[in-house]
Amino acid sequence: MAGDPAHAPRYVVASGGDATSVLRRLARAGWSTREGFALTDQAWDVSDARLALYGRVAEADTAELALLAAARGAGIVAICDTGGDIGRALLADLARIGPVSTDPDADLGTGPEPDAGGPQLAPEQRALLERLAGGETIAAAAAAEFLSLRTANRRIAEAREALGVRTTREAVLAYLRIKREGG
């Protein structure tokens, strides 16, 4: 069974020294490291390969390669100025896939999260449900999360299925109940 790209490590750090620190930890955890973000593997999903790609991201083309590699399941260690336009965009785009850190000492966990016994919602699903709980329409929530309306509706449908409910209203209520219970 293929791995989940959301569980691959993603770091955006400020210096080569920070990247080296992260890469050493990943190597000790069994990840193979390789410079550059281009993937030549034929298979789309490379998450089972436990491959962490690293390099400097200074232009949009390199950021796109890093994002594509992350979407395909590779770990990412990008050296980038997070205060600049490219760095902010890279952080936002990577966060759509899963957790991302700018702290080289942070441990994102490189395996599946333990099952808390409840439904597991993706970050995009949680963000959409949070906005709906705040009174926004699906269209407004989609726009605020930089998603198409079609993608937002699909994410909400997936959340309804994960929560075991039939309507979006029930999904929002279930999400609020889980959030209140600390899940």
C-alpha positions in Angstrom: 0.0 0.0 0.0 1.3 3.4 -0.9 2.2 5.9 1.9 0.5 9.2 2.6 2.2 12.4 1.3 0.7 14.2 4.3 3.1 12.2 6.5 6.3 13.2 4.8 8.4 15.8 6.5 8.3 19.4 5.1 10.6 22.1 6.3 11.3 25.6 5.0 14.4 26.9 6.8 16.5 30.0 6.5 20.0 28.7 6.2 22.1 25.8 4.9 23.2 25.0 8.5 19.5 24.6 9.5 18.9 22.3 6.5 21.9 20.2 7.4 20.6 19.8 10.9 17.2 18.6 9.6 18.8 16.3 7.0 20.9 14.6 9.6 17.9 13.9 11.7 16.0 12.6 8.7 18.9 10.3 7.7 19.0 8.9 11.2 15.3 8.2 10.9 15.9 6.2 7.7 15.2 8.8 5.1 17.4 9.0 2.0 18.4 12.5 1.1 19.1 14.0 -2.3 19.8 17.5 -3.4 17.4 19.1 -5.9 13.6 18.8 -6.1 13.2 17.2 -9.5 11.8 13.6 -9.4 12.6 11.3 -12.3 10.7 8.2 -10.9 8.1 6.8 -13.2 5.6 6.2 -10.3 3.6 9.2 -9.1 3.7 8.2 -5.4 7.2 8.1 -4.1 6.2 8.2 -0.4 7.3 4.6 0.2 10.8 5.4 -1.0 11.3 7.7 2.1 13.1 10.2 0.0 13.9 13.7 1.4 14.8 16.3 -1.2 16.6 19.5 -0.3 17.9 22.7 -1.9 17.7 26.4 -2.1 14.4 27.9 -3.3 15.0 31.4 -4.8 12.6 31.4 -7.8 9.0 30.3 -8.5 10.1 27.4 -10.8 12.1 25.8 -8.0 9.2 26.4 -5.6 6.9 24.6 -8.0 9.3 21.6 -8.3 9.5 21.4 -4.5 5.7 21.6 -4.2 5.2 18.9 -6.8 7.7 16.6 -5.1 5.9 17.1 -1.8 2.6 16.3 -3.4 4.1 13.1 -4.7 5.2 12.1 -1.2 8.8 13.2 -1.0 10.1 14.9 2.2 11.1 18.5 1.5 13.8 20.6 3.2 13.7 24.0 1.4 16.2 26.8 2.1 14.3 29.9 1.5 13.5 33.4 2.9 10.0 32.9 4.4 9.5 36.7 4.5 9.7 37.0 0.8 6.9 36.4 -1.7 8.3 33.0 -2.9 8.8 31.8 0.7 5.4 32.8 1.9 3.8 31.2 -1.2 5.8 28.0 -0.7 4.8 27.8 3.0 1.2 28.3 2.2 1.2 25.7 -0.6 3.1 23.1 1.4 0.7 23.6 4.3 -2.1 22.4 2.0 -0.5 19.0 1.8 0.2 18.7 5.5 2.2 20.1 8.4 5.2 22.3 7.5 7.8 23.8 9.9 10.2 26.7 9.7 11.9 25.5 12.9 14.8 23.1 12.1 14.5 21.6 15.6 10.8 20.8 15.2 9.8 17.2 14.8 7.0 16.8 12.3 6.8 13.1 12.9 7.6 11.1 9.8 5.0 8.4 10.2 1.3 8.1 10.5 -0.3 9.8 13.5 -1.7 7.5 16.1 -5.4 6.9 15.7 -7.2 8.9 18.3 -10.3 6.7 17.9 -12.2 9.5 16.1 -12.5 10.5 12.5 -9.3 12.0 10.9 -9.9 15.2 9.0 -7.4 16.7 6.6 -6.2 20.3 7.3 -8.2 21.6 4.3 -11.3 19.9 5.6 -10.8 21.4 9.1 -10.2 24.8 7.7 -13.4 24.7 5.5 -15.5 23.4 8.4 -14.1 26.1 10.7 -15.1 28.8 8.2 -18.5 27.3 7.8 -18.9 27.1 11.5 -18.1 30.9 11.6 -21.0 31.6 9.2 -19.3 31.7 5.9 -20.9 30.2 2.8 -19.1 27.3 1.0 -18.2 29.7 -1.8 -16.7 32.3 0.6 -14.8 29.6 2.5 -13.4 28.2 -0.7 -12.2 31.6 -1.8 -10.7 32.3 1.6 -8.8 29.0 1.4 -7.7 29.5 -2.2 -9.7 26.5 -3.4 -12.1 26.2 -6.3 -15.8 25.8 -5.3 -15.7 22.3 -6.8 -12.6 21.3 -4.7 -14.2 22.8 -1.6 -17.4 20.8 -2.2 -15.4 17.7 -2.7 -13.4 18.2 0.5 -16.6 18.9 2.5 -18.2 15.7 1.0 -15.1 13.7 2.1 -15.4 15.3 5.6 -19.1 14.3 5.8 -18.1 10.7 4.9 -15.3 10.7 7.5 -17.6 12.1 10.1 -20.4 9.7 9.2 -23.0 12.3 8.6 -25.3 13.1 5.6 -25.5 16.9 5.5 -22.9 19.7 5.6 -24.7 21.2 8.6 -24.3 17.9 10.5 -20.6 17.8 9.5 -20.1 21.3 10.9 -21.8 20.3 14.2 -19.8 17.1 14.4 -16.6 19.1 13.7 -17.4 21.6 16.5 -18.2 18.7 18.9 -14.8 17.0 18.1 -13.0 20.4 18.4 -14.7 21.0 21.8 -13.7 17.6 23.0 -10.0 18.3 22.1 -9.8 16.2 19.0 
